[in-house]
Amino acid sequence: MSELALGRARNASDAQRLILAARDGGCIGCELTSEHTQAHHIDYYEYGGLTEVPNLASMCWDCHTDLHLHDRKIHAPPDGRPRLAPPQTNGPAPPSRNPSPDLARAPARSP
């Protein structure tokens, strides 16, 4: 069970990433495949968020960047799949569904 509840570990474990791939089915923002996602802390790690499956969501690099740059929120129902909330303002177009060239070369890692 310790592989699924890492507490204050910075990065998700391989077991957690497998569960996220099954639960989220890919990026929660654009649905890019799980191979191109990383584990994002819904309650930010920097503010005490735990590295546990209910507090993690699969996000591609572009959607993860968009979330932080535009202060977007994640809707995380207790018994369901997290979803990236729509932007609050008229900002730039949503990120591309294609992985960035750097992401395609680098292994996915937790934020």
URTAJO-V544192 format. One record per residue. N is the residue number from 0. D_FIRST is the distance of its C-alpha to the first C-alpha in whole Angstrom. Layout:
N&D_FIRST, N&D_FIRST
This chain:
0&0, 1&4, 2&5, 3&5, 4&7, 5&9, 6&12, 7&15, 8&14, 9&17, 10&16, 11&14, 12&12, 13&13, 14&10, 15&11, 16&14, 17&14, 18&13, 19&16, 20&18, 21&18, 22&18, 23&20, 24&22, 25&24, 26&25, 27&25, 28&29, 29&30, 30&28, 31&29, 32&26, 33&23, 34&24, 35&26, 36&23, 37&21, 38&18, 39&20, 40&19, 41&21, 42&21, 43&22, 44&20, 45&24, 46&24, 47&21, 48&19, 49&15, 50&13, 51&11, 52&12, 53&14, 54&16, 55&16, 56&19, 57&20, 58&24, 59&27, 60&28, 61&31, 62&30, 63&28, 64&31, 65&33, 66&30, 67&31, 68&34, 69&35, 70&33, 71&31, 72&29, 73&26, 74&26, 75&22, 76&23, 77&20, 78&19, 79&21, 80&21, 81&22, 82&26, 83&28, 84&31, 85&34, 86&36, 87&38, 88&41, 89&43, 90&42, 91&42, 92&41, 93&37, 94&35, 95&36, 96&34, 97&35, 98&32, 99&34, 100&35, 101&33, 102&30, 103&31, 104&31, 105&28, 106&25, 107&23, 108&21, 109&19, 110&22
